[in-house]
Amino acid sequence: MSRGNNKDCIFTDDRDHEHFLELLEDALARFSVHCHVFCLLWNHYHLLVTPDEIPLWRMMQQLNSGYCQWFDRRHDRVGHVLQGRYKGPLVDNAGYFLNAARYIVLNPVEAKLVEHPIDWNWSSY
């Protein structure tokens, strides 16, 4: 999970979401990481991933820095886009995995952005 600095917006429109997903797809392939679930909201995103042999921080560094540089150029801004390092708790059992997956896809519902997760375009639901 990564959040906008000061909880600021990191996705302003469809193009921002689309570009992030393009970068994510490239990073997943490059670093041999499997993405089980994702959800992009307006000021943060969640990923539920399983890395292979390369440490996850390498993929996350490329993904976050690549997106932030692109976002700053596109929106003619400077400064931090994301608040600190990504959060990456270890999901070490099936129950935790299912709860994390459920939490991620229900995030837009909990935020009252949609009534059902299928209605949120920026999720793997």
N, C-alpha and C positions, 0 to 999 in steps of 0.2 A: 504494500500500500504506500502510495505517495500522495501528499496533500500540497495544495498551493500555499505559498508563503503567506502568512497571516490569514490563511483560509481563503485567499484570493482565487479568482477564476483562473483555471488553466485550460479550459475548453470553452471558447466563445461561440462556436458555430459548428456546423457539420464538417467543414474542411479541417478544423483542428482535430476533431474526433477521428476522421478518416486518416489523416496523416499519422496520428499516434498509432493507430492500428496497423498502418503500413510499416512503421518503424518496429512495432512489436513483432509482426510476422517475420521481418528480416532478422531481428535479434534472436528470436526463438530458434530459427533455423541455424543461424551462425553458431550459437552456443549450445545447441542440442538440448534445449529445454522444452518440456511438454507443458502446454497451458491447458488446464482442465476447465477453468472458469475465469471470466473477466467481467468487469463492469466499470465503465467510465461515467462519472458524474460531472458536474460543472466545476468543482473545485478539488476533486481527488479521484483516484482510481484504485481498484483492487485487482490483484491477480492471484490465482491459486495455481502454482506451477511446481513442476518437479524437474530439477536440474539433473543432468547426466554426470559427466566427469568434470566439467569446467565449473568452478565456483560461481554460484548465482550472482554474487556482487559484480562480476565482470559484465554480465548481460545487463543488469540493472544500471550500472554506470553508463554503458553505451546508450541504452534506451532513454534514460532520464536526461543525460547531457545532450544527446542528439535532439530530443524533442524541445528542450528548453532553448537551445540555440536557435532552432527553427522558429519557435514561438516568438522569441524576442525580435528576430528579423521581420517576421510576418506582421507583427503588431507594432513595429517601430518603438520598441521599448528596451530598457536596460534593467539590470538588477536580477535578483533571485526570483525564479518562477516557482520553484518547489521549496518547501520547508524542510531543510535538513536532509538527512539520509532516509532512504526508504525503510519502512517497517517490514520485517520479515520473520515473524514467529515460525518456529518449526512445527509443522503439522505431523504428529508422530503416531496417530492411530486413526482407524476408520471412523470412529464417532466424531472426532474433532474435524476430520476431513469433511464429513457430511454437514456438520454444523457450519463450518466455514463456507462451504459452497452455497448453502441455503442463505446465510447472512449476506453473501456477496450479491446474489441475484435478486434478493429482496430489498437491497439498498435503495433503489429508486422508489419502491412502494413505501418504505419507511419514511423517505424524504417527502412523500406526498407529491411526487412528480408524475406518477402513473398509478392506476388502480391495480394493475396486474403486471408482473415482470415481463410478460410477452410484449407488452406495449412500449417497452424501453428499447430504442434502437441500438444503444451502445452497450449491449450486454451479450454474453454468450448464451443467455437463456433461450 
